[in-house]
Amino acid sequence: YVALGLGLGIVAEVAFDPECDPGLVKIADGLFPTATSYIAAPRGRFLPGYAHRFIELCRPELEAGIVSRAIGAVPT
């Protein structure tokens, strides 16, 4: 809707790329506090390999065994 001229938008930094969004301009930095993102997982449930791979892409030190123990999917 912003690109169509219908208003303003609040966009996460990771979602804005000046090369991909040439019709948009970032007008201010520092208006909002830095945001922290979390990955949520179901407690006690098996996570498929792709979920573990996604977590490892975000935080390489969180190997599958560490994550499985943290969510209670395997005995500690």
N, CA, C and O atoms as a MOPAC input file, in Angstrom:
PM7 MOZYME 1SCF
protein

 N      0.81900 1    -1.20000 1     0.00000 1
 C      0.00000 1     0.00000 1     0.00000 1
 C      0.85700 1     1.25700 1     0.00000 1
 O      0.45600 1     2.28300 1    -0.54900 1
 N      2.04200 1     1.18400 1     0.61600 1
 C      2.93300 1     2.34500 1     0.59800 1
 C      3.39500 1     2.64000 1    -0.82800 1
 O      3.35900 1     3.78500 1    -1.27800 1
 N      3.82700 1     1.60000 1    -1.52900 1
 C      4.29500 1     1.78300 1    -2.90800 1
 C      3.18100 1     2.29500 1    -3.82400 1
 O      3.45600 1     2.91400 1    -4.85200 1
 N      1.93200 1     2.03900 1    -3.45200 1
 C      0.79600 1     2.52100 1    -4.24100 1
 C      0.39100 1     3.95100 1    -3.87600 1
 O     -0.53700 1     4.51400 1    -4.45700 1
 N      1.11200 1     4.53100 1    -2.89300 1
 C      0.80800 1     5.89400 1    -2.48300 1
 C     -0.34700 1     6.00700 1    -1.52000 1
 O     -0.94500 1     7.07400 1    -1.38400 1
 N     -0.67200 1     4.90500 1    -0.84100 1
 C     -1.83400 1     4.89800 1     0.04600 1
 C     -1.50900 1     5.18300 1     1.50400 1
 O     -2.40000 1     5.11700 1     2.35000 1
 N     -0.27100 1     5.49500 1     1.81500 1
 C      0.05100 1     5.80700 1     3.19700 1
 C      1.49500 1     5.50900 1     3.53700 1
 O      2.34100 1     5.32700 1     2.66200 1
 N      1.74900 1     5.46400 1     4.82900 1
 C      3.06600 1     5.16500 1     5.36600 1
 C      3.08200 1     3.74900 1     5.90100 1
 O      2.03000 1     3.14900 1     6.12000 1
 N      4.26800 1     3.21900 1     6.11100 1
 C      4.38300 1     1.89300 1     6.69700 1
 C      5.53300 1     1.84000 1     7.67600 1
 O      6.52600 1     2.55300 1     7.52800 1
 N      5.39500 1     1.00600 1     8.66100 1
 C      6.48800 1     0.70300 1     9.57800 1
 C      7.00700 1    -0.65000 1     9.14200 1
 O      6.28200 1    -1.64400 1     9.17100 1
 N      8.26200 1    -0.68300 1     8.74000 1
 C      8.83700 1    -1.88000 1     8.13300 1
 C     10.08500 1    -2.27800 1     8.90200 1
 O     10.92300 1    -1.43300 1     9.21800 1
 N     10.20700 1    -3.55700 1     9.20200 1
 C     11.41800 1    -4.05100 1     9.85400 1
 C     12.61200 1    -3.85100 1     8.93000 1
 O     12.49100 1    -3.96800 1     7.71000 1
 N     13.75500 1    -3.55100 1     9.51300 1
 C     14.95500 1    -3.30500 1     8.71400 1
 C     15.27200 1    -4.45900 1     7.77700 1
 O     15.69500 1    -4.24400 1     6.64100 1
 N     15.06800 1    -5.69100 1     8.25300 1
 C     15.37900 1    -6.85100 1     7.41400 1
 C     14.41500 1    -7.00000 1     6.24200 1
 O     14.69600 1    -7.74000 1     5.30000 1
 N     13.28200 1    -6.30400 1     6.29200 1
 C     12.29100 1    -6.41500 1     5.22400 1
 C     12.42700 1    -5.31700 1     4.17000 1
 O     11.71200 1    -5.32600 1     3.16800 1
 N     13.33200 1    -4.38300 1     4.38800 1
 C     13.48900 1    -3.26300 1     3.45600 1
 C     14.83600 1    -3.33500 1     2.76100 1
 O     15.88000 1    -3.42900 1     3.40600 1
 N     14.79700 1    -3.29100 1     1.44600 1
 C     16.01500 1    -3.29500 1     0.63700 1
 C     15.84200 1    -2.22900 1    -0.43800 1
 O     15.00500 1    -2.38400 1    -1.32700 1
 N     16.62000 1    -1.14900 1    -0.37400 1
 C     16.46600 1    -0.07300 1    -1.35500 1
 C     16.58300 1    -0.53900 1    -2.80500 1
 O     15.95400 1     0.03700 1    -3.69200 1
 N     17.37800 1    -1.57100 1    -3.05200 1
 C     17.51900 1    -2.07800 1    -4.41900 1
 C     16.25800 1    -2.80900 1    -4.88300 1
 O     15.88200 1    -2.72200 1    -6.05200 1
 N     15.61400 1    -3.52200 1    -3.97300 1
 C     14.39200 1    -4.26300 1    -4.31900 1
 C     13.14100 1    -3.39500 1    -4.20600 1
 O     12.10900 1    -3.70100 1    -4.80400 1
 N     13.24000 1    -2.32100 1    -3.44400 1
 C     12.09700 1    -1.43800 1    -3.20100 1
 C     12.41800 1    -0.01500 1    -3.66200 1
 O     12.41900 1     0.90400 1    -2.84200 1
 N     12.69200 1     0.19100 1    -4.95900 1
 C     13.13200 1     1.51500 1    -5.41600 1
 C     12.07900 1     2.61100 1    -5.26200 1
 O     12.41500 1     3.79500 1    -5.28000 1
 N     10.83200 1     2.23700 1    -5.11400 1
 C      9.77600 1     3.23200 1    -4.95200 1
 C      9.58500 1     3.68100 1    -3.52000 1
 O      8.74700 1     4.54100 1    -3.24600 1
 N     10.35600 1     3.10800 1    -2.59500 1
 C     10.22500 1     3.45400 1    -1.18100 1
 C     11.50500 1     4.11500 1    -0.69300 1
 O     12.58500 1     3.89500 1    -1.24300 1
 N     11.36900 1     4.91600 1     0.33400 1
 C     12.53400 1     5.54400 1     0.94600 1
 C     12.40600 1     5.44300 1     2.46200 1
 O     11.32700 1     5.64200 1     3.02200 1
 N     13.51500 1     5.13400 1     3.11200 1
 C     13.55700 1     5.10000 1     4.57700 1
 C     13.77200 1     6.53400 1     5.03300 1
 O     14.75900 1     7.16100 1     4.64900 1
 N     12.86600 1     7.06200 1     5.84500 1
 C     12.94300 1     8.47700 1     6.18900 1
 C     13.53200 1     8.75500 1     7.56200 1
 O     13.85700 1     9.90500 1     7.85900 1
 N     13.68000 1     7.74200 1     8.41200 1
 C     14.23800 1     8.01000 1     9.73400 1
 C     14.78900 1     6.73900 1    10.35900 1
 O     14.20300 1     5.66200 1    10.24600 1
 N     15.90400 1     6.88600 1    11.00600 1
 C     16.46200 1     5.81300 1    11.83000 1
 C     16.30200 1     6.22200 1    13.28600 1
 O     16.24600 1     7.41000 1    13.60200 1
 N     16.23000 1     5.24800 1    14.16000 1
 C     16.21200 1     5.53900 1    15.58200 1
 C     14.87700 1     5.97000 1    16.14600 1
 O     14.81600 1     6.39300 1    17.30000 1
 N     13.80300 1     5.87800 1    15.37600 1
 C     12.49200 1     6.23700 1    15.91700 1
 C     11.97800 1     5.19000 1    16.89800 1
 O     11.22900 1     5.50300 1    17.82400 1
 N     12.38700 1     3.95300 1    16.68200 1
 C     11.91600 1     2.85500 1    17.50800 1
 C     13.11600 1     2.15700 1    18.13600 1
 O     14.20200 1     2.16100 1    17.55600 1
 N     12.94000 1     1.56100 1    19.30500 1
 C     14.05400 1     0.82500 1    19.91300 1
 C     14.39700 1    -0.41300 1    19.09100 1
 O     13.57700 1    -0.92000 1    18.32600 1
 N     15.61900 1    -0.88400 1    19.26600 1
 C     16.04400 1    -2.10800 1    18.59700 1
 C     15.14500 1    -3.25000 1    19.03800 1
 O     14.86200 1    -3.40000 1    20.22700 1
 N     14.70200 1    -4.04200 1    18.09900 1
 C     13.80600 1    -5.16500 1    18.39600 1
 C     14.59700 1    -6.46000 1    18.46500 1
 O     15.55100 1    -6.65900 1    17.71300 1
 N     14.19700 1    -7.32200 1    19.35900 1
 C     14.78200 1    -8.64700 1    19.46600 1
 C     13.77100 1    -9.64500 1    18.94000 1
 O     12.58700 1    -9.57900 1    19.26800 1
 N     14.24100 1   -10.56100 1    18.13000 1
 C     13.36400 1   -11.60400 1    17.59600 1
 C     13.65600 1   -12.92000 1    18.29700 1
 O     14.78600 1   -13.17000 1    18.71700 1
 N     12.65500 1   -13.74200 1    18.41800 1
 C     12.78500 1   -15.04700 1    19.04800 1
 C     12.29300 1   -16.12800 1    18.09800 1
 O     11.45100 1   -15.88200 1    17.23500 1
 N     12.82500 1   -17.30600 1    18.26900 1
 C     12.30300 1   -18.47800 1    17.57700 1
 C     11.53700 1   -19.27400 1    18.62100 1
 O     12.08700 1   -19.61500 1    19.66900 1
 N     10.29200 1   -19.56900 1    18.35100 1
 C      9.47400 1   -20.34500 1    19.28000 1
 C      9.31800 1   -21.75800 1    18.73500 1
 O      9.17700 1   -21.96100 1    17.52900 1
 N      9.34400 1   -22.72600 1    19.63700 1
 C      9.19200 1   -24.13100 1    19.25400 1
 C      8.22800 1   -24.79200 1    20.22300 1
 O      8.15800 1   -24.40200 1    21.38800 1
 N      7.48600 1   -25.78800 1    19.75900 1
 C      6.55500 1   -26.47700 1    20.65200 1
 C      7.31300 1   -27.31400 1    21.67800 1
 O      8.19400 1   -28.09600 1    21.32100 1
 N      6.96900 1   -27.14700 1    22.94700 1
 C      7.62800 1   -27.88100 1    24.02500 1
 C      7.33500 1   -29.37600 1    23.90400 1
 O      6.18900 1   -29.79100 1    23.73000 1
 N      8.40000 1   -30.17400 1    24.00100 1
 C      8.24900 1   -31.62300 1    24.02400 1
 C      7.92700 1   -32.27800 1    22.69700 1
 O      7.63400 1   -33.47300 1    22.66000 1
 N      7.97400 1   -31.53700 1    21.62200 1
 C      7.62300 1   -32.07400 1    20.30600 1
 C      8.86200 1   -32.22600 1    19.44600 1
 O      9.81400 1   -31.45700 1    19.57300 1
 N      8.84900 1   -33.21000 1    18.58000 1
 C      9.92600 1   -33.43400 1    17.62400 1
 C      9.94700 1   -32.29600 1    16.60500 1
 O      8.90400 1   -31.90100 1    16.08400 1
 N     11.13800 1   -31.77500 1    16.32600 1
 C     11.28000 1   -30.77300 1    15.26900 1
 C     11.88600 1   -31.43600 1    14.04400 1
 O     12.87900 1   -32.15300 1    14.16500 1
 N     11.31700 1   -31.21600 1    12.87600 1
 C     11.88700 1   -31.79500 1    11.65500 1
 C     13.23600 1   -31.15300 1    11.32700 1
 O     13.57400 1   -30.08000 1    11.82700 1
 N     13.98200 1   -31.83100 1    10.48600 1
 C     15.31500 1   -31.37700 1    10.12700 1
 C     15.36000 1   -29.95600 1     9.59600 1
 O     16.28700 1   -29.20900 1     9.90900 1
 N     14.36600 1   -29.57000 1     8.79300 1
 C     14.38300 1   -28.21800 1     8.23100 1
 C     14.24800 1   -27.15700 1     9.32200 1
 O     14.79000 1   -26.06100 1     9.18800 1
 N     13.52800 1   -27.47400 1    10.40200 1
 C     13.39100 1   -26.52400 1    11.50500 1
 C     14.73000 1   -26.36100 1    12.21900 1
 O     15.13200 1   -25.24800 1    12.55900 1
 N     15.41900 1   -27.48700 1    12.44400 1
 C     16.74700 1   -27.40800 1    13.06000 1
 C     17.71100 1   -26.63600 1    12.16300 1
 O     18.53000 1   -25.85700 1    12.65300 1
 N     17.61700 1   -26.84700 1    10.87000 1
 C     18.51000 1   -26.14300 1     9.93700 1
 C     18.24600 1   -24.64200 1     9.97200 1
 O     19.18800 1   -23.85000 1     9.93100 1
 N     16.98600 1   -24.24300 1    10.04700 1
 C     16.64800 1   -22.82700 1    10.13800 1
 C     17.24900 1   -22.21400 1    11.40200 1
 O     17.83200 1   -21.13100 1    11.35900 1
 N     17.10300 1   -22.91500 1    12.52600 1
 C     17.66200 1   -22.42300 1    13.78400 1
 C     19.17700 1   -22.29300 1    13.67100 1
 O     19.75300 1   -21.30200 1    14.12100 1
 N     19.82300 1   -23.29200 1    13.07200 1
 C     21.27800 1   -23.23300 1    12.91300 1
 C     21.70000 1   -22.10000 1    11.97700 1
 O     22.77800 1   -21.53300 1    12.15600 1
 N     20.88400 1   -21.76000 1    10.99200 1
 C     21.19400 1   -20.61500 1    10.13300 1
 C     21.16100 1   -19.31100 1    10.93100 1
 O     21.96000 1   -18.40500 1    10.69500 1
 N     20.22900 1   -19.23200 1    11.87000 1
 C     20.10900 1   -18.02900 1    12.69700 1
 C     21.17900 1   -17.97500 1    13.77800 1
 O     21.75400 1   -16.91900 1    14.04200 1
 N     21.44000 1   -19.10600 1    14.39300 1
 C     22.41400 1   -19.19800 1    15.48800 1
 C     23.20500 1   -20.48300 1    15.32500 1
 O     22.78700 1   -21.51900 1    15.84200 1
 N     24.33600 1   -20.45500 1    14.62500 1
 C     25.10900 1   -21.66500 1    14.32700 1
 C     25.49400 1   -22.49300 1    15.55300 1
 O     25.66800 1   -23.70700 1    15.44400 1
 N     25.62800 1   -21.86300 1    16.70100 1
 C     26.02100 1   -22.61100 1    17.90000 1
 C     24.88900 1   -23.46800 1    18.47000 1
 O     25.13400 1   -24.29900 1    19.34400 1
 N     23.66100 1   -23.28200 1    17.99500 1
 C     22.52700 1   -24.05800 1    18.50200 1
 C     22.30300 1   -25.29200 1    17.62900 1
 O     21.41900 1   -25.31800 1    16.77400 1
 N     23.11100 1   -26.29100 1    17.86400 1
 C     22.99400 1   -27.54100 1    17.10900 1
 C     21.71100 1   -28.27000 1    17.49800 1
 O     21.09900 1   -27.96800 1    18.52200 1
 N     21.31900 1   -29.22100 1    16.68000 1
 C     20.05300 1   -29.93900 1    16.86900 1
 C     19.92300 1   -30.54400 1    18.26100 1
 O     18.85700 1   -30.45000 1    18.87000 1
 N     20.97400 1   -31.15700 1    18.77600 1
 C     20.90600 1   -31.77300 1    20.09900 1
 C     20.63600 1   -30.76800 1    21.19800 1
 O     19.87200 1   -31.04500 1    22.12400 1
 N     21.25000 1   -29.61400 1    21.10400 1
 C     21.04300 1   -28.56000 1    22.09900 1
 C     19.59400 1   -28.09400 1    22.06500 1
 O     18.96400 1   -27.94500 1    23.11200 1
 N     19.06900 1   -27.86600 1    20.88100 1
 C     17.68700 1   -27.40100 1    20.73300 1
 C     16.71300 1   -28.46600 1    21.22600 1
 O     15.76400 1   -28.14900 1    21.94300 1
 N     16.93600 1   -29.72000 1    20.85100 1
 C     16.03600 1   -30.80000 1    21.27300 1
 C     15.99400 1   -30.91500 1    22.78900 1
 O     14.92300 1   -31.10700 1    23.36500 1
 N     17.14000 1   -30.80100 1    23.44000 1
 C     17.15800 1   -30.85300 1    24.91000 1
 C     16.44000 1   -29.64400 1    25.50200 1
 O     15.72000 1   -29.77000 1    26.49300 1
 N     16.63400 1   -28.47800 1    24.90000 1
 C     16.01700 1   -27.25600 1    25.42400 1
 C     14.49400 1   -27.30700 1    25.36300 1
 O     13.82500 1   -26.78300 1    26.25400 1
 N     13.94000 1   -27.92500 1    24.33400 1
 C     12.47400 1   -27.98400 1    24.22400 1
 C     11.89800 1   -29.25500 1    24.84200 1
 O     10.68600 1   -29.47100 1    24.83100 1
 N     12.78500 1   -30.09300 1    25.38000 1
 C     12.31500 1   -31.30700 1    26.04100 1
 C     11.92000 1   -32.40800 1    25.09300 1
 O     11.12200 1   -33.27500 1    25.44800 1
 N     12.47200 1   -32.38900 1    23.87500 1
 C     12.12200 1   -33.41400 1    22.89000 1
 C     12.92400 1   -34.68800 1    23.07600 1
 O     12.54900 1   -35.73800 1    22.55500 1
 N     14.02500 1   -34.60700 1    23.81500 1
 C     14.83500 1   -35.78600 1    24.11900 1
 C     15.21300 1   -35.72500 1    25.59100 1
 O     15.28400 1   -34.63600 1    26.16100 1
 N     15.45400 1   -36.86700 1    26.21600 1
 C     15.86300 1   -36.84500 1    27.62200 1
 C     17.18400 1   -36.10700 1    27.78700 1
 O     18.06300 1   -36.19200 1    26.93000 1
 N     17.31900 1   -35.38400 1    28.89400 1
 C     18.56800 1   -34.66400 1    29.16600 1
 C     19.55700 1   -35.53700 1    29.88900 1
 O     20.66200 1   -35.09300 1    30.19800 1

